[in-house]
Amino acid sequence: MMNSDTKKLTFKEKLQGDVSQIKENWNNPTKRKVRGKNALLIAGKILRAVILIGLCFVILLPIFEKLSVALRHPTDISDPQVVFIPGKISLTNFQIAWELLVIFDTNAASFSEMSTILNTVIVSTVCMVIQVMSAAVAGYAFARLKFKGNNIIFYIILATLVVPNETLHVSRVLFYTNTSFFGIKLMNTILSMYIMTIFGQGIRSAIFIYLFRQFFKNLPVELEESAQVDGAGVIRTFWSIMLPNARGAVVTVGLFSFVWQWNDYYFANLLKYSVSFPLLSTKLGGNTERLDTVLSTWKAAGREVLEGVEDIAQDPLFRSIIANTAALLMMLPLLIGYFFVQKLFVESIERTGIVG
Amino acid sequence: MAIKNILSKIAFPFVWLFNAINNFFTTRVKYDKRKAIWGIIFIIPLMIGFVYFFLIPFCTTIVYSFSNVKNIGTNSETNQFIGVVTEWVGFDNYRYIWNEHATFKQTMLSSFGSTLLDVPLILIFSLIMAVVLNSKFRGRAFVRAVFFMPVIFNSQAIDVAMNTGEAITEAMESENRDVFSAVFNFTEFLTKANLPVQAVNFLSNASKSIFSIISYSGVQILIFLSGIQSVPKHLYEAAKIEGATQYEIFWKITFPMVSPLMLTAGVYTVVDSFLRSDILKTINRFKTAGNVTFSGGLGNLTNYGVHAAMSLLFCISSILIIAIVVLLISRMVFYYDE
C-alpha cells in the first residue's frame, strides 16, 4: 500500500516536473523562435517535395503512356484489358521502328547512308560547336565592344527571331536554288547547314546571341579592365577571361543547340540534304510512305511477327503507334545523353576568380 | 637555308603589313577605339549571313505580299521551283485578308490575348521552378532531368510523325478516337479507381494545363537556372551572416541579379508562344495548298501572295507584343555594374 502510494507520488511529481519543464521550454522566447524556424523549414521541404513529385508525375505520365503503348504487341493494341503494363511485353514495335528509321543498315549504298543516328550525331555536334562560337563572338561584340550602331544592329538581329521560318520558305527555296553562296551551291548538301550556322543564321541563333549578350553584360567590368591593365588585347580578353566566365551560357547554348539540331525538321526539308545524308528527324517525318516498304521487306524475308494480321498495316491506330515508337527511339539517345551531361550542367557553373 | 631566305623575302611584305597594323593598333589607337574596330570585325560574319540568308528572302517576301505570284515552272529532276512571275497588285492581298478572310482577324486577336497571358504565367512559374531546382535536396539530378524532358519531346518531326498524313488523321477523327484515348486513358483509369466525377475532371484538366505550361517553360527554367548559378556566392554569404531569411534573399539578391535574364526569357516566351498559336496554322494552310489562283471579290489573287501578306502581319504583331513585354520588363531589370 505504502509502496504504491510513494510510486504514485513520485510519478505525479515526475509528471509535474516534466510539465513545468515543457512549459518553460514552450515559453522560452529563444527556443520558440528556433522551433518556429525549424517548423517553417520542414513545412517548406514538404511543400517542395509535394510540388516536385506532382509535377514530375505530370511530366512522366505521357512518356510512360507512350512507352506502355510501344511495348505492346501490334495484335494487342485494342485489348481493353491492358491498362498500364501489357501482359505480353513485345519489342516488335521497336523492331519495326528500328528498320523505319534506318538506325543501322549494313546494306546501304554509301557510308553516309548507313546510319541515320551517326549522321544526326555528327550534324548536331558540329553545329553545336559552331553555334556556340559564332553566338559567343557576336554576343560579346554586342555586349562589350561598343561601336556606332551597335545597339541598332543588335535589335535588328533580334527582330529576325519573330519572323517564322515558314514565312520565308518559298522565297528561300527560290533564292537558294537559283544562286550560290560564294561559289557553293546551297541545295542538296549538308555543307549549307554548316555555312548558315557559321554566319549566324542557324536554328534560332538570334536567341543564343541574345543569351550571350545578356551574360557578358552581367559580368563585372572590373574583370575586363584588369585584363586590359595587364596588357591583354581584345581577342585575348575575350578568349581567356570572358568566355571561361560565361561557362553557364556556353553550356546552356550548347545543350539547346544540340537538341534543336537533333530535332530539326524544317531546315532538313528546306535544304533537301536528307537525300544524300539521311537524318533521324526526316526519316521520322516521312514514315508514312516508308512503313509499307518496311513491312513488305519483312514479309519477303519470312519474318512472321505479324502473322495472321494481313490488313494491320492499314490500321491508322497501328500506324500511329509505330510513329510513336519511332519518336521514342529518336528521343532515347538525347535522354540518355542528358543524364550524363546534366552533371556538368549542375556543377561546372560555379563562378571562379571573380570578386565583385 | 636558301629556301628559308626566299620564303622570308616573300613573306616580308605580309609580315610588315601585319606588324604595321598591329603597331598601329597598339600604339596609335586608344583601347576604346580598338575595341570598336574588333567589335565590327566580330559582327561582319553575322552581317553577311543576315543579309544573304535573311534579308534577301525577307525582301522577296515583302514584294510577294504586294503582288500576284505565278509559278512558271519546276525543275523536273529535283522537283523544285526555278522561278515565279510577280504581278503588282498593291494592297489587294491585305484587303483580302482584312475584309474577306473568314477567321484571320479573330484568330489574330485570340492569339494576341493568349500570348500576353502566357508570358507572366510562364515567367513566374519558371523562375519559381528554377529557384526550387537550385536548392539542394535528394534526387535533384533526377528532377532536373525530368523537367528537361518536355523540351526534348517538343519536336516538329514528332508532330509531323504523329499526325501522319491527312487521310489517317481524318480516319481517326471519323472514328472519333485518338491513339491515347483509345488505348490508354488517364481519365478512364481514374474513373475505374472509383473516384468522384468532379475529382476526376479536376485532376485530368489540371494535369493537362500544367503539362502545357511545363512543356513550354523548359527553356526559361534553364535560362533562369544558369542565371542563378552565376550570382556571386559572397552576396549570399553576406546576406546569411546578416540574418536574412530565404524570402528576403530571394527578393533582395536572386531576383535583381536574375532580372536581366527576365528580359531574355520574356522575349523567348513571346516568340515561342506566338509561333505555337493557331494563327500560324491558318497562315500555313495557304502555303501547303500550293500555287493556286483563286478569285476573291478583289480580282485574282494567289496563295503565295496572300501567304506572304499574312506572314508579314504576323511578324508585325509579334514585334508589337515583344515591344510591350520589353517595355514592361525593362523597368524591373537591374544590371550589376551600374
Interface residues (C-beta under 8 A of the other chain):
Chain A: G44 K45 R48 A49 I51 L52 L55 C56 V58 I59 L60 L61 P62 I63 E65 S68 V69 R72 I77 S78 V83 S134 V137 A138 Y140 A141 F142 R144 L145 K146 F147 K148 N150 I153 I156 I157 L158 A159 T160 L161 V162 V163 P164 E166 T167 L168 H169 V170 S171 R172 V173 L174 F175 T177 N178 F181 M187 N188 M196 I198 F199 G200 Q201 I207 I209 Y210 L211 Q214 F215 K217 N218 P220 V221 Q228 G233 V234 I235 G248 A249 V251 T252 L255 F256 V259 N263 D264 Y265 Y266 K272 L280 S281 T282 L284 G285 N287 T288 P316 L317 R319 S320 I321 A323 N324 A326 A327 M330 M331 L334 L335 Y338 F339 Q342 K343 F345 V346 I349 E350 R351 I354 V355 G356
Chain B: T26 Y31 R34 K35 A36 I37 W38 G39 I40 F42 I43 P45 L46 M47 I48 G49 F50 Y52 F53 F54 I56 P57 F58 T60 T61 Y64 N75 T78 Q80 F81 I82 G83 V84 M129 V132 S135 F137 R140 A141 V143 R144 A145 V146 F147 F148 M149 P150 V151 I152 F153 N154 S155 Q156 A157 I158 V160 A161 M162 T164 G165 I168 A171 M172 R177 V179 F180 A182 V183 F184 F186 F189 K192 S207 I210 F211 I214 S215 V219 L222 I223 S226 G227 Q229 S230 P232 K233 H234 L235 Q246 M257 P260 L261 L263 T264 V267 Y268 V270 V271 F274 L275 L280 I283 N284 K287 Y304 H307 A308 S311 L312 F314 C315 S318 I319 I322 Y335 Y336 D337
